[in-house]
Amino acid sequence: MSEQPVSDSIQSNSIEVASVPSISRLLGVVPILPGESADLYQASLETLIEELGARSVLQVYLAEKIHECLWWMRRYEVQKRATVTTGMASELNSGYPPNSPANEAQIRNTLLANKVDNVIEEALNAQENTLESLRQVAMAGTNSELLQLDQQIALQTKILAGLQASYEVAFNRKTNAERLQLQNALIRRNLQSIEVEAEELSQA
């Protein structure tokens, strides 16, 4: 028997995944928040489903929930970075007079883009500060907010562990069922061989 080409195998797997209905979609659940990319979410979800080998409706649903946990953890990590960056911008902007052209939102957006422009450099020099020391001050000032975000990440980690355990059960149940079917087929084949041998002996 000729082996199935790898490309055909991948294509068949993709078709099989696509044919399994999304429970979240059927329930009308919108997984993304305003400003997030639906294409990025869907692409990462499909990658996870393929990596987990999810095929049944239950497996795909659990894979969706696992992905949702990972996505929330990503959101909290992004929020932590934004919180520290906002604190840095606020601290840096505090050294400017009220009528200064510097703008806290402008400074924050520049820092979020991992850039340093003339406005930031002038502010740092005026305060005899550096980005490193500014970051330390901002982290100290936002410590309680960062702690709350870490607690949310820890909660999602616990939920994720439970979902992974449930997925293992669902995956192993299918694997065990397939193994049982194979064993039954082997038993039937062996029994047929024994019956044929017994019949041949009786006719000898």
Order of alpha helices (4+ residues) and beta strands (2+ residues): alpha-alpha-alpha-alpha-alpha-alpha-alpha-alpha
